[in-house]
Amino acid sequence: MKNNPLVNHIQKLKFLMTDPRESGFVTWTYKQQLLEASWLLEDVLKNAPTYTGEAEWISEQQTLRAFDQISKSE
């Protein structure tokens, strides 16, 4: 995936949320931020237009994600 500031921030929140040195009180705020972002993205994408080549791009990304999951499980 290309350098994407949004993705980078989400990955940072994931790291902070799972930090074993932090309390649940603190890590819960990171999970709340991720949930709010997830709900907002879901709403935004529901109303987004469809673009030429979108279906192919999504299919390609799903394939790449599947290969990543397979390689992580080995």
Helices and strands as residue ranges (DSSP letters): H 5-17, H 24-46, H 54-73
